[in-house]
Amino acid sequence: MLCAIYKSKKKPGSYLYLEKRDDFSSLPEALLEQFGKPEIVMMFNLLGSKRLHSVDNQEILEKFKQQGFYLQIPQQDDGLFNSLSEIK
């Protein structure tokens, strides 16, 4: 399963994973405002043998099922999107 990975221009170190490239329909508007215009980084096969460095492929798949996207934020900035749970 290919997923699209985007980086934030507004929030360095923040990445957004989507099931379909350029399909932002599952994202809350407030999240997009905070994230800024997403910039595509790469397409990645979550079911392939390669693994991502800082996140588990299975965790991404679970988040896709739950909310339609996965948001990766830097640990030192974990308060960055604190309001995400309030946004949904």
Kinemage of the C-alpha trace (Angstrom):
@kinemage 1
@onewidth
@group {chain A} dominant
@subgroup {mainchain}
@vectorlist {calphas} color= white
{ca met a 1} P 0.000 0.000 0.000
{ca leu a 2} L 1.513 3.279 -1.124
{ca cys a 3} L 1.045 6.349 1.014
{ca ala a 4} L 1.962 9.960 0.383
{ca ile a 5} L 4.236 11.721 2.869
{ca tyr a 6} L 4.161 15.509 3.124
{ca lys a 7} L 6.249 17.931 5.159
{ca ser a 8} L 5.065 21.131 6.764
{ca lys a 9} L 6.583 24.437 5.726
{ca lys a 10} L 5.182 26.072 8.863
{ca lys a 11} L 6.142 23.416 11.426
{ca pro a 12} L 9.644 21.993 10.806
{ca gly a 13} L 9.927 18.276 11.491
{ca ser a 14} L 6.180 17.708 11.108
{ca tyr a 15} L 4.988 15.207 8.511
{ca leu a 16} L 1.570 14.208 7.261
{ca tyr a 17} L 0.865 10.732 5.854
{ca leu a 18} L -2.114 10.174 3.548
{ca glu a 19} L -3.531 7.068 1.902
{ca lys a 20} L -3.953 8.883 -1.415
{ca arg a 21} L -1.714 11.553 -2.871
{ca asp a 22} L -3.215 15.040 -2.705
{ca asp a 23} L -6.437 13.820 -1.023
{ca phe a 24} L -6.768 16.124 1.974
{ca ser a 25} L -10.501 15.482 2.451
{ca ser a 26} L -10.013 13.553 5.728
{ca leu a 27} L -8.117 16.407 7.392
{ca pro a 28} L -9.783 18.885 9.719
{ca glu a 29} L -9.555 22.419 8.327
{ca ala a 30} L -7.917 23.685 11.533
{ca leu a 31} L -5.145 21.100 11.173
{ca leu a 32} L -4.437 22.198 7.612
{ca glu a 33} L -4.269 25.814 8.756
{ca gln a 34} L -1.688 24.962 11.445
{ca phe a 35} L 0.266 22.595 9.192
{ca gly a 36} L 0.403 25.008 6.269
{ca lys a 37} L 0.494 24.024 2.615
{ca pro a 38} L 1.706 20.397 2.541
{ca glu a 39} L 4.786 19.757 0.396
{ca ile a 40} L 5.124 16.217 -0.999
{ca val a 41} L 8.276 14.448 0.156
{ca met a 42} L 7.770 10.949 -1.227
{ca met a 43} L 5.492 8.020 -1.870
{ca phe a 44} L 6.204 5.082 0.447
{ca asn a 45} L 5.089 1.435 0.421
{ca leu a 46} L 3.850 0.688 3.942
{ca leu a 47} L 3.565 -3.041 3.202
{ca gly a 48} L 7.048 -3.383 1.723
{ca ser a 49} L 10.163 -4.630 3.474
{ca lys a 50} L 11.546 -1.137 4.159
{ca arg a 51} L 10.705 0.615 7.399
{ca leu a 52} L 10.561 4.285 8.237
{ca his a 53} L 13.092 5.595 10.734
{ca ser a 54} L 10.937 7.263 13.349
{ca val a 55} L 7.507 5.664 13.041
{ca asp a 56} L 6.111 2.140 12.785
{ca asn a 57} L 4.406 1.267 9.499
{ca gln a 58} L 1.651 -0.625 11.349
{ca glu a 59} L 0.899 2.434 13.489
{ca ile a 60} L 0.396 4.492 10.339
{ca leu a 61} L -1.993 1.881 8.923
{ca glu a 62} L -3.996 1.893 12.176
{ca lys a 63} L -4.302 5.684 12.100
{ca phe a 64} L -5.462 5.507 8.484
{ca lys a 65} L -8.295 3.195 9.609
{ca gln a 66} L -9.178 5.402 12.590
{ca gln a 67} L -8.939 8.900 11.144
{ca gly a 68} L -7.817 8.727 7.521
{ca phe a 69} L -4.368 10.247 8.086
{ca tyr a 70} L -1.282 10.070 10.304
{ca leu a 71} L 0.430 13.139 11.745
{ca gln a 72} L 4.078 12.891 12.812
{ca ile a 73} L 5.388 15.714 14.976
{ca pro a 74} L 8.785 16.195 16.617
{ca gln a 75} L 8.902 14.862 20.183
{ca gln a 76} L 10.313 18.115 21.528
{ca asp a 77} L 7.290 19.846 20.003
{ca asp a 78} L 4.575 17.472 21.212
{ca gly a 79} L 2.428 20.437 22.255
{ca leu a 80} L 2.443 21.651 18.664
{ca phe a 81} L -0.924 20.214 17.721
{ca asn a 82} L -2.371 19.728 21.216
{ca ser a 83} L -5.689 20.981 19.949
{ca leu a 84} L -5.920 18.197 17.329
{ca ser a 85} L -8.231 16.133 19.552
{ca glu a 86} L -10.428 19.210 19.975
{ca ile a 87} L -10.422 19.874 16.223
{ca lys a 88} L -12.006 16.555 15.243
